[in-house]
Amino acid sequence: MQPDGKSALSPDLSVNTIPNRKKNTLWRRMIRNWELYLFIAPAFLYFVIFHYGPMYGIQIAFKNFIPTLGVTGSPWVGFDHFVRFFNSYYFWDLLWNTLSISLYELAIGFPLPIILALAFNEVRDSFFKRTVQTVTYAPHFISVVVMSGMIITFLSPSSGMIVNLVEGLGFQAPQFLTDPAWFKTVYVLSGVWQSTGWGTIIYLAALSGVDPQLHEAAVVDGASRFKRILHINIPAIIPTITILLILNMGSILGVGFEKILLLQNPLNMGSSDVISTFVYRSGLVDAQYSFSTAVGLFNSVVNAILLIAVNQIARRTSENSLW
C-alpha cells in the first residue's frame, strides 16, 4: 500500500478516463450539431464511395491481373509493370507531350483570366461590362464533344472557315489538324478561348473585397489608374493567384484526354499522344489492365508530389498555401 491508501499495482483511473471523456465530448458535439453532419453526409459518402472505394483496385498495378481470378487471386509481380513502362521507347515521348501541353497551357491560360478580371474591374459602363462578360463566359458551357466538332469544322482542310479565310488572304493555310507541330497550339488556344472568361469569376470575387477607400486615398495622392492596379488590386488577388497556381501545378500531368482523344488522328500522334490517352488505349482498348493501372498510378503519384512540393515552396516564400 502507498501512503495515500492506493495500491502500487492499481492503475491510475484518471489517465484512462481522459480518452473516454474526449470521446463522450465528441459524440455530444456531433449529436448537438446533427444537422451539420447530415448536411455534409452526401458529399462525404460521394468521396468515400466513388474516390476512396475504387482505390482498392490500385493493387492490380502490382499484379498480373487475370479477370477470371479476380483482384485477390491474381499473382503478384511487384514493380514489373512500372519497369516495363519506364524502359519502353515511348516513355519519354509521352512524358514530353504531357508536360509540354500542360506547361504551354499554363503559360498562356493562367495569366489571361487575371488580366481580363483586372480589365473588367476597371470598366464603369455596367451594360458594356455585362455584355462582354456574357460573351466571354458563354464558351465555358459548350461541351467538349461540341467544342471538338467546332474545331474540326473550322479547321477542316477542305471546307474549314479559318482555312478558307487564310487562303482568301493569299497565304498557304497550314494543316492544323494533321500537322503535329500545330496540334498543341490548336489544343491550347481553343482551351484558353473556352475557359478564360469563366476563370475571371474567382478573381473578380477577390477584387470585390478591395476596400474602396484605398483607391480614394491613392487618387488623392495622385496615383494613376495603372499605379492603383499595380499596388492595390494585384496585391489583393495574390493569395488567390497562389492557391490556383498550386492547384494547377498539382495537375500538371493530368491533361484531360477527352478533347485530345477527339482531336487525335494517326497523323498528329507524334505530339498528341499523352499519358492519359495512352492509359485509355492500353487499358480499355488493349485490355492491359494491370499495365494501364501502373501507368495511371505513376501519373497520380507525380501529380501528388508536385502538389506537395509547390505548396511547401509557396508556404516558405509567402503566407499563402493550401495547408
C-alpha positions in Angstrom: 0.0 0.0 0.0 1.1 3.5 -0.8 0.9 6.3 1.9 -2.2 7.7 0.3 -4.0 4.4 0.5 -3.8 3.3 -3.1 -2.2 0.1 -4.2 1.1 0.4 -6.1 -0.3 -2.1 -8.7 -3.7 -0.4 -9.3 -3.8 1.7 -12.5 -4.4 5.4 -12.4 -8.0 5.7 -13.4 -7.7 9.4 -14.3 -5.4 8.6 -17.2 -7.7 6.0 -18.7 -10.7 8.3 -18.4 -9.2 11.1 -20.5 -9.8 9.4 -23.9 -13.3 8.3 -22.8 -14.0 11.8 -21.8 -12.9 13.2 -25.1 -14.9 10.6 -27.0 -18.0 11.4 -25.0 -17.4 15.1 -25.7 -17.1 14.4 -29.4 -20.3 12.4 -29.5 -22.2 15.0 -27.6 -20.9 17.7 -30.0 -22.0 15.5 -33.0 -25.4 14.9 -31.6 -25.9 18.6 -30.8 -24.9 19.6 -34.4 -26.5 16.6 -36.2 -28.0 18.9 -38.8 -24.5 19.9 -40.0 -23.3 16.3 -40.2 -26.4 15.4 -42.1 -25.8 18.3 -44.5 -22.2 17.1 -45.2 -23.1 13.4 -45.4 -23.9 13.3 -49.2 -20.5 14.8 -50.1 -18.7 12.6 -47.6 -20.4 9.5 -49.0 -19.7 10.6 -52.5 -15.9 10.8 -51.9 -15.9 7.5 -49.9 -17.8 5.5 -52.5 -16.5 7.0 -55.8 -13.0 8.2 -54.9 -11.7 6.2 -51.9 -13.5 2.9 -52.6 -12.1 2.3 -56.1 -8.6 2.8 -54.6 -8.9 -0.9 -53.6 -8.2 -1.7 -57.2 -4.8 0.0 -57.3 -3.2 -3.2 -56.1 -3.6 -4.7 -59.6 -0.8 -2.3 -60.7 1.5 -4.7 -58.8 -0.2 -7.8 -60.0 -0.7 -9.7 -63.3 -4.4 -9.2 -63.2 -6.5 -12.0 -64.6 -10.2 -11.3 -64.7 -11.2 -14.9 -64.0 -9.0 -15.0 -60.9 -10.1 -11.6 -59.6 -8.1 -9.0 -57.8 -7.2 -11.1 -54.8 -6.4 -14.2 -56.8 -4.2 -12.7 -59.4 -0.4 -13.3 -58.9 1.9 -10.5 -57.6 4.6 -9.2 -60.0 5.9 -6.3 -57.9 7.1 -3.3 -59.9 7.4 -5.2 -63.3 4.8 -3.0 -65.0 6.5 0.2 -63.8 9.8 -1.1 -65.1 8.3 -2.0 -68.4 6.8 1.5 -68.8 10.0 3.3 -67.8 12.1 1.2 -70.2 9.7 1.5 -73.1 10.6 3.5 -76.2 7.5 5.7 -75.9 8.0 6.7 -72.2 9.9 10.0 -72.9 7.6 10.9 -75.8 4.5 10.5 -73.6 6.1 12.4 -70.8 7.3 15.3 -73.1 4.0 15.6 -74.8 2.1 15.7 -71.5 4.5 18.2 -69.9 4.8 20.5 -72.9 1.0 20.7 -73.4 0.4 21.4 -69.7 3.2 24.0 -69.4 2.1 25.6 -72.7 -1.5 25.8 -71.4 -0.3 27.1 -68.0 1.9 29.8 -69.6 -0.9 31.1 -71.9 -4.1 30.2 -70.0 -3.1 31.1 -66.4 -2.4 34.9 -66.7 -5.2 35.7 -69.1 -8.1 35.4 -66.6 -6.1 37.6 -64.2 -5.6 40.3 -66.9 -9.3 40.0 -68.0 -10.5 40.3 -64.4 -8.4 43.4 -63.8 -9.8 44.9 -67.0 -13.4 44.1 -66.1 -12.9 45.6 -62.7 -11.9 49.0 -64.3 -15.0 49.1 -66.6 -17.6 51.6 -65.3 -20.2 51.2 -68.0 -22.4 48.4 -66.5 -24.2 47.5 -69.7 -20.9 47.1 -71.7 -19.4 45.2 -68.8 -22.3 42.7 -68.5 -22.3 42.2 -72.3 -18.6 41.5 -72.5 -18.7 39.2 -69.5 -21.6 37.2 -71.0 -19.7 36.8 -74.3 -16.5 35.6 -72.6 -18.4 33.3 -70.2 -20.5 31.6 -72.9 -17.9 29.3 -74.4 -17.5 27.6 -71.0 -20.9 26.0 -71.3 -20.0 24.3 -74.6 -19.4 20.6 -74.1 -16.1 19.0 -75.0 -17.6 17.0 -77.8 -19.3 20.1 -79.4 -16.1 22.1 -79.0 -14.0 19.4 -80.7 -16.6 19.3 -83.5 -16.4 23.0 -83.9 -12.6 22.9 -84.1 -12.7 20.2 -86.7 -15.3 22.1 -88.8 -13.4 25.4 -88.6 -10.0 23.9 -89.4 -11.0 21.3 -92.0 -8.6 21.4 -94.9 -11.4 21.2 -97.5 -14.2 23.4 -96.1 -12.9 25.0 -92.9 -13.9 28.6 -92.3 -10.5 29.6 -90.9 -8.6 27.7 -93.6 -10.7 29.4 -96.3 -10.1 32.8 -94.7 -6.3 32.3 -94.6 -6.3 31.1 -98.2 -8.5 34.0 -99.2 -5.9 36.4 -97.9 -3.4 34.9 -100.2 -1.5 32.7 -97.7 -0.9 29.0 -97.7 -3.0 27.5 -94.8 -1.2 25.1 -92.6 -2.5 21.6 -91.9 -3.9 22.5 -88.5 -5.5 19.1 -87.8 -2.8 16.7 -89.2 0.5 18.6 -88.7 2.0 17.5 -85.3 3.6 21.0 -85.0 0.2 22.7 -84.9 -1.7 20.3 -82.6 -0.5 21.7 -79.3 -1.3 25.3 -80.4 -4.8 24.4 -81.6 -5.5 22.5 -78.4 -4.2 25.2 -76.0 -5.7 28.2 -77.8 -9.1 26.6 -78.1 -9.0 25.7 -74.4 -8.0 29.3 -73.5 -10.8 30.7 -75.5 -13.3 28.3 -73.8 -12.1 28.8 -70.2 -10.6 32.3 -69.8 -13.9 34.1 -69.3 -15.1 31.7 -66.7 -11.8 31.8 -64.9 -12.2 35.5 -64.2 -15.1 34.9 -61.8 -12.8 33.9 -59.0 -10.5 36.9 -59.5 -13.5 39.3 -59.8 -14.8 37.9 -56.5 -11.4 38.6 -54.9 -11.3 42.1 -56.3 -14.8 42.9 -54.9 -13.3 42.7 -51.5 -10.8 45.5 -52.0 -11.6 48.5 -49.8 -12.7 51.5 -52.0 -11.1 53.8 -49.5 -7.7 52.5 -50.6 -8.4 53.7 -54.2 -9.8 57.0 -52.9 -6.7 57.6 -50.9 -4.5 56.7 -53.9 -6.4 59.1 -56.1 -5.9 61.9 -53.6 -2.1 61.1 -53.6 -2.1 61.4 -57.4 -1.8 57.8 -58.3 -2.7 56.9 -61.8 -5.1 54.0 -62.7 -2.2 51.8 -63.6 -0.4 52.5 -60.3 -3.6 51.7 -58.4 -3.9 48.4 -60.3 -0.3 47.6 -59.6 -0.2 48.5 -55.9 -3.8 47.8 -54.8 -5.6 45.4 -57.0 -2.8 42.9 -57.8 -1.7 42.5 -54.1 -5.3 41.9 -53.2 -5.6 38.9 -55.5 -2.1 37.5 -54.9 -3.4 34.9 -52.3 -6.0 33.7 -54.9 -3.3 33.6 -57.6 -1.1 31.5 -55.4 -3.8 29.0 -54.5 -4.9 28.5 -58.1 -1.2 28.2 -59.2 -0.6 25.4 -56.6 -3.7 23.6 -57.8 -2.7 23.9 -61.5 0.8 22.6 -60.7 -0.7 19.7 -58.9 -2.4 18.6 -62.1 0.5 19.3 -64.5 0.4 15.7 -65.7 -3.3 15.4 -65.6 -4.1 16.6 -69.1 -7.7 15.7 -69.8 -7.9 13.0 -72.5 -11.4 13.7 -73.8 -10.6 16.6 -76.1 -7.2 15.3 -77.1 -8.8 11.9 -78.0 -11.4 13.6 -80.1 -8.8 15.7 -82.0 -6.3 12.9 -82.3 -5.6 11.1 -85.6 -2.8 8.9 -86.9 -1.0 11.9 -88.5 -0.7 14.0 -85.3 0.0 11.2 -82.8 3.6 12.4 -82.5 2.5 15.4 -80.4 -1.0 14.4 -79.3 -0.3 11.1 -77.5 -0.2 11.9 -73.8 -0.2 9.7 -70.7 -4.0 9.8 -70.2 -4.7 8.7 -73.8 -2.1 6.0 -73.5 -3.8 4.7 -70.4 -7.1 4.7 -72.1 -5.8 2.9 -75.2 -3.7 0.3 -73.3 -6.3 -0.3 -70.6 -9.7 -0.2 -72.3 -8.8 -0.9 -75.9 -5.9 -3.4 -75.5 -7.2 -4.8 -72.2 -3.9 -4.4 -70.4 -5.5 -3.7 -67.1 -2.5 -4.0 -64.8 -0.1 -2.2 -67.0 -2.5 0.8 -67.6 -3.2 0.9 -63.8 0.5 1.1 -63.2 0.9 4.0 -65.7 -2.1 5.8 -64.2 -0.7 5.3 -60.7 2.6 6.8 -61.8 0.8 9.8 -63.2 -1.2 10.4 -60.0 1.9 10.0 -57.7 3.9 12.5 -59.7 1.0 15.0 -59.5 0.7 14.5 -55.8 4.4 15.1 -55.3 4.3 18.2 -57.4 1.3 19.5 -55.4 3.0 19.0 -52.1 6.3 20.4 -53.3 4.8 23.6 -54.8 2.7 24.0 -51.7 5.7 23.8 -49.5 7.6 26.3 -51.7 4.6 28.7 -51.5 4.3 28.4 -47.8 8.0 29.1 -47.2 8.2 32.0 -49.6 4.8 33.6 -48.7 2.0 33.4 -46.3 -0.3 31.7 -48.8 -0.7 27.9 -49.2 -3.3 25.2 -49.2 -2.2 23.8 -45.9 
